[in-house]
Amino acid sequence: MKTKAQKQQILTALTEQFQKSSSAMVVSFNRVTVAKDQELRNQLREIGAKYQVVKNTLARIAVKGTPYENISEHFKGVTAVAWTEDDPVQLSKTILKFIKSNSEFFQFKIGVVDGKIVDFKQVEQIASLPSKEELIARLLFILKAPAQRLASVVNAVPRNLVITIKQIGEKNNQ
């Protein structure tokens, strides 16, 4: 049994994490094996997200004054929360993929993305979006393409001039 000081320490840490995070997904699980739980934890760790099984009472108290206050009624039964400070798309993709492949163990309850409550259908839509890295790569390609075309056009003028002069010189030598 945890002491009151230990519970207060857990509550403080959980509240800080909720205040710093931008998005979270609340899931429920039953009959889950340690291996499956560890698999989810590892996948979330790879994308920089955090995952914690929470006591419902502590979670309800921890979300007060945070963007997650509106989801406190979903802290019932066995509850775990996955959250991220960075990319909600990656979190959505990871949770969605894992829940779909392990639906006998995990169920989605509710999510919050940038302060907005989302259901499972909305999480599916968010997961279909490209990640932040993909968007940056696309943007860089779009920004780089005109410069590459301009460089090709600028280089074509002297190249074509040299070819024309060479052809004239060959014609005069004949």
C-alpha positions as CSV (number, residue, x, y, z in Angstrom):
1,M,0.0,0.0,0.0
2,K,1.3,3.4,-1.0
3,T,1.7,6.1,1.5
4,K,0.0,9.5,1.2
5,A,3.3,11.1,0.2
6,Q,3.9,8.5,-2.5
7,K,0.4,9.1,-3.9
8,Q,0.9,12.8,-3.8
9,Q,4.2,12.4,-5.7
10,I,2.6,10.3,-8.4
11,L,-0.3,12.8,-8.7
12,T,2.1,15.7,-9.0
13,A,4.2,13.9,-11.7
14,L,1.0,12.9,-13.6
15,T,-0.4,16.4,-13.5
16,E,2.9,17.9,-14.8
17,Q,2.9,15.4,-17.7
18,F,-0.7,16.2,-18.6
19,Q,0.1,20.0,-18.6
20,K,3.2,19.5,-20.8
21,S,1.6,17.2,-23.3
22,S,-0.3,18.2,-26.4
23,S,-2.2,15.0,-27.1
24,A,-3.3,11.9,-25.3
25,M,-5.2,8.7,-25.9
26,V,-7.1,6.8,-23.2
27,V,-7.4,3.1,-23.6
28,S,-8.8,0.2,-21.6
29,F,-7.4,-3.3,-21.5
30,N,-8.2,-6.7,-20.1
31,R,-6.5,-10.1,-20.0
32,V,-3.4,-8.5,-21.5
33,T,-0.2,-10.3,-21.3
34,V,3.0,-8.7,-20.1
35,A,4.5,-9.2,-23.6
36,K,1.7,-7.4,-25.3
37,D,1.8,-4.5,-22.8
38,Q,5.5,-4.3,-23.2
39,E,5.1,-4.3,-27.0
40,L,2.8,-1.3,-26.8
41,R,5.2,0.5,-24.4
42,N,8.1,-0.1,-26.8
43,Q,6.2,1.2,-29.8
44,L,5.2,4.3,-28.0
45,R,8.7,4.9,-26.6
46,E,10.0,4.7,-30.2
47,I,7.9,7.7,-31.2
48,G,8.7,9.7,-28.1
49,A,5.3,9.1,-26.4
50,K,4.7,8.1,-22.8
51,Y,2.4,5.4,-21.5
52,Q,1.1,4.8,-18.0
53,V,-1.6,2.7,-16.4
54,V,-3.4,5.0,-14.0
55,K,-5.6,4.8,-11.1
56,N,-8.9,6.4,-12.1
57,T,-9.2,8.6,-9.0
58,L,-5.7,10.0,-9.4
59,A,-6.2,10.5,-13.1
60,R,-9.5,12.5,-12.5
61,I,-7.6,14.7,-10.0
62,A,-4.6,15.1,-12.3
63,V,-6.5,16.3,-15.3
64,K,-8.1,19.2,-13.4
65,G,-6.9,22.4,-14.9
66,T,-5.4,20.7,-18.0
67,P,-6.7,20.3,-21.6
68,Y,-7.9,16.9,-20.5
69,E,-10.3,18.0,-17.9
70,N,-13.3,17.2,-20.1
71,I,-12.5,13.5,-20.4
72,S,-12.4,12.8,-16.7
73,E,-15.7,10.8,-17.0
74,H,-13.8,8.2,-19.1
75,F,-11.5,7.2,-16.3
76,K,-13.5,4.1,-15.4
77,G,-12.5,0.5,-15.3
78,V,-9.0,-0.4,-16.2
79,T,-7.4,2.6,-17.7
80,A,-4.1,3.5,-19.3
81,V,-3.1,6.8,-20.9
82,A,-0.6,7.4,-23.8
83,W,0.5,10.9,-24.3
84,T,2.9,13.0,-26.3
85,E,4.4,16.4,-26.3
86,D,5.2,16.3,-30.0
87,D,3.4,14.7,-32.9
88,P,-0.2,13.7,-32.3
89,V,-0.3,12.0,-35.8
90,Q,2.4,9.5,-34.8
91,L,0.6,8.8,-31.5
92,S,-2.7,8.3,-33.3
93,K,-1.1,6.0,-35.9
94,T,0.7,3.9,-33.2
95,I,-2.4,3.5,-31.0
96,L,-4.7,2.8,-33.9
97,K,-2.5,0.2,-35.4
98,F,-1.9,-1.5,-32.1
99,I,-5.6,-1.5,-31.0
100,K,-6.7,-2.9,-34.4
101,S,-4.2,-5.7,-34.2
102,N,-4.9,-6.5,-30.5
103,S,-8.6,-5.7,-30.2
104,E,-9.1,-8.7,-27.9
105,F,-6.9,-7.0,-25.3
106,F,-7.1,-3.2,-25.9
107,Q,-10.1,-0.9,-26.4
108,F,-10.0,2.8,-27.3
109,K,-11.9,5.0,-24.9
110,I,-11.3,8.6,-25.9
111,G,-8.6,10.9,-27.1
112,V,-7.5,14.5,-26.9
113,V,-5.6,16.1,-29.8
114,D,-4.4,19.7,-29.3
115,G,-7.2,20.3,-26.7
116,K,-10.0,18.8,-28.8
117,I,-11.8,15.6,-27.8
118,V,-11.7,12.9,-30.5
119,D,-13.4,9.6,-30.8
120,F,-12.1,6.5,-32.6
121,K,-13.3,7.5,-36.0
122,Q,-11.6,10.9,-35.7
123,V,-8.4,9.1,-34.6
124,E,-8.6,7.0,-37.7
125,Q,-8.8,10.3,-39.8
126,I,-5.8,11.8,-37.9
127,A,-3.8,8.6,-38.4
128,S,-4.3,8.9,-42.1
129,L,-2.5,12.2,-42.2
130,P,1.2,12.4,-43.1
131,S,3.6,12.7,-40.1
132,K,5.4,15.9,-39.4
133,E,8.6,14.6,-41.0
134,E,6.7,13.7,-44.2
135,L,5.2,17.1,-44.4
136,I,8.6,18.8,-43.9
137,A,10.1,16.6,-46.6
138,R,7.2,17.5,-49.0
139,L,7.6,21.2,-48.2
140,L,11.4,21.1,-48.8
141,F,10.8,19.3,-52.2
142,I,8.3,22.0,-53.2
143,L,10.6,24.8,-52.1
144,K,13.6,23.1,-53.8
145,A,11.9,22.3,-57.2
146,P,11.7,25.8,-58.6
147,A,15.3,26.5,-57.7
148,Q,16.4,23.3,-59.5
149,R,14.4,24.3,-62.6
150,L,15.9,27.8,-62.6
151,A,19.4,26.4,-62.3
152,S,18.7,24.0,-65.2
153,V,17.4,26.9,-67.4
154,V,20.3,29.2,-66.4
155,N,22.8,26.4,-67.2
156,A,21.1,25.6,-70.5
157,V,21.9,29.0,-72.0
158,P,25.7,28.7,-72.0
159,R,25.5,25.0,-72.8
160,N,23.3,25.7,-75.9
161,L,25.6,28.6,-76.9
162,V,28.7,26.3,-76.7
163,I,26.9,23.6,-78.8
164,T,25.8,26.2,-81.4
165,I,29.3,27.7,-81.7
166,K,30.8,24.2,-82.0
167,Q,28.3,23.3,-84.7
168,I,29.1,26.5,-86.6
169,G,32.8,25.8,-86.3
170,E,32.4,22.2,-87.6
171,K,30.3,23.6,-90.5
172,N,33.0,26.1,-91.5
173,N,35.7,23.5,-91.3
174,Q,33.9,21.3,-93.9
